[in-house]
Amino acid sequence: MPASIGGDYNSVGIKWISSAPQNPDKFNLPRATGIIILNDYETLVPVAVMDGMLLSAMRTGANSGVAARYLAKEDSEVLGLVGAGAQNKTQLMAMAHVMKNLKKVKITDLNKQRAQEFANEMSEKTNLPIVVCDTAEEAVRDSDIVITATVTKTPIVKPEWIGEGTLYIHVGSHECEFGVIDKADKIVVDDWEELKHRGVETISIMYNEGKFDPSNIHAQLGEVVNGVKSGRENSKEFIYFNSVGMGIQDVALASIVFEKAKEKGVGQELSLWGTAGDSAKL
């Protein structure tokens, strides 16, 4: 995910991230691993290489937190989570920070032990009661906010599970049936061009099959935040939000981490090419 952002950040760089769904069960490793390379804004010389896993997870969670602030019912009390991986941990952290009336969290996962471990860990971190559900339907039904963060290629969420006034935050891949999107009163995305390019999310698959008209997108999230388009207008709207992830957010956040690291003397200086004279001889 290459990106360049000016303004207060003046940063250019790339996030390289891999996704191996078999890692947790087969190798006891994270599903996603990644690094971020930052370059100088003018010379484009690399200035930092840093971990991209935690930063990516936090950025994605924070993005959903912003979406919830504008698109969820202010009095939302119940959060339903599908997927008990690292990504839904930061999703929950963001929801707990933004949605002050949350009283209950439901979690489900194909691996029930992992869901229970998630509940034990995150209930302590967020001070919220977390109930492990046997099925995705149980986690989704009667939830004010639903978040799916999985790598499934087979749709999980059905339209009849979604109630009036729900905000559905779609973080992973082909996680819901087409009817869920058709049912939405408002469709909001973070970046439609990036969604089309990636092509694995439900809304992208619908588009590629000729079953979704982009004119039905109400807004991109930035338009809502900046007041160009409306967010939630009443408590009855079912709003569907799809978060594909944007490289400019990774690079912007990485640039902040880089500056703080320099201030605190954290990190290790590397000599990539020796002296300038050595490089000039190449």
ROZAKE-945486 format. One record per residue (C-alpha): residue in three letters; x negated, z negated, y negated. Coordinates in steps of 0.25 Angstrom, whole numbers, padded with zeros to 4 digits, always signed. Each point is the difference from the previous one (the first is absolute). Layout:
ALAXZY;...
***
This chain:
MET+0000+0000+0000;PRO-0008+0005-0012;ALA+0004-0004-0014;SER-0004+0000-0014;ILE+0006-0009-0011;GLY-0004-0002-0015;GLY+0005-0009-0010;ASP-0004-0015+0002;TYR-0006+0003+0014;ASN-0009+0013-0002;SER-0002+0001+0015;VAL-0001+0011+0010;GLY-0002-0002+0015;ILE+0006+0001+0014;LYS+0007-0009+0010;TRP-0004+0004+0015;ILE+0010-0006+0009;SER+0002+0002+0015;SER+0012-0004+0008;ALA-0001-0003+0015;PRO+0013-0006+0005;GLN-0006-0004+0014;ASN-0011-0009-0007;PRO+0007-0013+0000;ASP+0005+0000+0014;LYS-0012+0008+0007;PHE-0012-0005-0008;ASN+0005-0012-0008;LEU-0003+0007-0013;PRO+0008+0003-0012;ARG+0009+0013+0000;ALA-0006+0005-0013;THR-0014-0001-0005;GLY-0006+0006-0013;ILE-0010+0000-0011;ILE+0001+0004-0014;ILE-0011+0007-0008;LEU+0000-0001-0015;ASN-0008+0010-0009;ASP-0004-0001-0014;TYR+0011+0007-0009;GLU-0010+0009-0007;THR-0012+0003+0009;LEU+0008-0001+0013;VAL-0012-0008+0006;PRO+0005-0010+0011;VAL+0000-0014-0006;ALA+0007-0008+0011;VAL+0004+0000+0015;MET+0010-0011+0003;ASP+0010-0004+0011;GLY+0013+0007-0001;MET+0008-0007+0010;LEU+0004-0013-0008;LEU+0001+0008-0013;SER+0009+0010+0006;ALA+0009-0010+0007;MET+0001-0008-0013;ARG+0003+0012-0009;THR+0011+0005+0009;GLY+0007-0013+0000;ALA-0001-0001-0015;ASN+0006+0014-0001;SER+0012-0005+0008;GLY+0000-0012-0009;VAL+0002+0008-0012;ALA+0010+0009+0007;ALA+0008-0013+0003;ARG+0000-0005-0014;TYR+0007+0012-0005;LEU+0008+0004+0012;ALA+0005-0012+0008;LYS+0011-0009-0004;GLU-0006-0012-0008;ASP+0008-0010+0009;SER-0006+0006+0013;GLU-0001-0011+0010;VAL-0003+0006+0014;LEU-0012+0009+0003;GLY+0000+0008+0013;LEU-0014+0005+0005;VAL-0002+0010+0011;GLY-0015+0000+0005;ALA-0009-0013+0000;GLY-0013+0007-0003;ALA-0009-0003-0012;GLN+0008+0009-0009;ASN+0013-0008+0000;LYS-0008-0013-0003;THR-0004+0005-0014;GLN+0015+0006-0001;LEU+0005-0014+0003;MET-0010-0006-0010;ALA+0005+0010-0011;MET+0014-0003+0003;ALA-0002-0015-0001;HIS-0007+0001-0013;VAL+0011+0009-0006;MET+0013-0004+0006;LYS+0002-0014-0004;ASN+0013-0002+0007;LEU-0005+0003+0014;LYS+0005-0010+0010;LYS-0002+0007+0014;VAL-0010+0010+0006;LYS+0003+0007+0013;ILE-0011+0007+0008;THR+0000+0009+0012;ASP-0011+0008+0008;LEU-0002+0007+0013;ASN-0010-0011+0003;LYS+0008-0013+0000;GLN-0012-0009+0000;ARG-0006+0007-0012;ALA+0013-0002-0007;GLN+0000-0015+0003;GLU-0014-0001-0005;PHE+0004+0007-0012;ALA+0011-0010-0003;ASN-0009-0012+0003;GLU-0011+0005-0010;MET+0009+0006-0011;SER+0010-0011-0001;GLU-0011-0010-0003;LYS-0006+0010-0010;THR+0013+0003-0007;ASN+0008-0013+0002;LEU+0012+0008+0005;PRO+0007-0001+0014;ILE-0003+0012+0009;VAL+0009+0003+0012;VAL-0005+0009+0011;CYS+0011+0010+0004;ASP+0001+0007+0013;THR+0004+0014-0005;ALA-0002+0008-0013;GLU+0015+0000-0002;GLU+0000-0015-0001;ALA-0011+0000-0010;VAL+0007+0011-0008;ARG+0014-0004+0000;ASP+0005-0009-0012;SER-0014+0001-0006;ASP+0000+0002-0016;ILE-0014+0006+0001;VAL-0005+0008+0013;ILE-0014+0004+0001;THR-0006+0008+0012;ALA-0015+0001+0001;THR-0003+0007+0014;VAL-0006+0012+0005;THR+0012+0004+0009;LYS+0003+0015+0002;THR+0014-0003+0005;PRO+0010-0005-0010;ILE+0004-0014+0000;VAL+0009-0004-0011;LYS+0015+0006+0001;PRO+0009+0002-0012;GLU+0011-0009+0006;TRP-0010-0012-0001;ILE-0002+0001-0015;GLY+0010-0008-0008;GLU+0005+0002-0015;GLY-0010-0004-0010;THR-0012+0001+0009;LEU-0014+0004-0005;TYR-0007+0007+0012;ILE-0015+0001-0003;HIS-0006+0011+0010;VAL-0015-0002+0001;GLY-0004+0006+0014;SER+0003+0014+0006;HIS+0013+0005+0007;GLU+0007-0014+0000;CYS+0014+0004-0003;GLU+0011+0010+0004;PHE+0003+0011-0010;GLY+0014-0006-0002;VAL-0007-0012-0007;ILE-0005+0008-0011;ASP+0013+0008-0001;LYS+0007-0013-0002;ALA-0008-0005-0012;ASP+0006-0001-0013;LYS-0014+0002-0007;ILE-0012+0005+0006;VAL-0013-0004-0007;VAL-0015+0004+0005;ASP-0013-0003-0006;ASP-0005+0014+0000;TRP+0008+0012+0006;GLU-0012+0009+0000;GLU-0008-0010+0009;LEU+0011-0002+0009;LYS+0002+0015+0002;HIS-0015+0001+0003;ARG-0001-0011+0010;GLY+0012+0005+0007;VAL+0003-0011+0010;GLU+0010-0009-0007;THR+0015+0002+0003;ILE+0003+0006-0013;SER-0012+0010+0001;ILE+0005+0004+0014;MET+0014+0002-0005;TYR-0006+0009-0011;ASN-0008+0008+0009;GLU+0012+0003+0009;GLY+0008+0004-0012;LYS+0009-0012+0001;PHE-0004-0007-0013;ASP+0002+0006-0014;PRO-0011-0007-0010;SER+0010+0001-0011;ASN+0007-0012+0007;ILE-0012-0009-0004;HIS+0005-0009-0011;ALA-0014-0003-0005;GLN-0015-0003+0003;LEU-0003-0015-0002;GLY-0009+0003-0012;GLU+0012+0005-0007;VAL+0009-0012+0003;VAL-0011-0010-0005;ASN-0002+0008-0013;GLY+0015+0001-0003;VAL+0001+0015+0002;LYS+0010-0002+0012;SER+0009-0011+0003;GLY-0003-0010+0011;ARG+0011-0008+0007;GLU+0013+0000-0008;ASN+0009-0008+0008;SER+0000-0009+0012;LYS+0007+0010+0009;GLU-0010+0011+0000;PHE-0008+0003+0013;ILE-0014+0004-0005;TYR-0010+0007+0009;PHE-0014-0001-0005;ASN-0012+0008+0007;SER-0014-0005-0003;VAL-0011+0010+0005;GLY-0011-0006-0008;MET-0008+0006-0011;GLY-0015+0001-0001;ILE+0000-0003-0015;GLN+0005-0014+0003;ASP-0011-0002+0010;VAL-0011+0005-0009;ALA+0006-0008-0012;LEU+0000-0013+0008;ALA-0014+0003+0006;SER-0006+0001-0014;ILE+0006-0013-0004;VAL-0006-0007+0013;PHE-0014+0008-0003;GLU+0000-0006-0014;LYS+0003-0014+0004;ALA-0011+0001+0011;LYS-0010+0004-0010;GLU+0004-0011-0009;LYS-0001-0011+0011;GLY-0013+0006+0006;VAL+0007+0004+0013;GLY-0005+0011+0009;GLN-0013+0007+0003;GLU-0007+0010-0008;LEU-0004+0013+0008;SER-0010+0010-0003;LEU+0007+0013+0004;TRP-0011+0011-0003;GLY-0012-0008-0004;THR-0004+0003-0015;ALA+0005+0011-0009;GLY-0012+0008+0002;ASP+0001+0000+0015;SER+0014+0006-0002;ALA-0004+0010-0010;LYS-0010+0006+0011;LEU+0011+0003+0010;
***
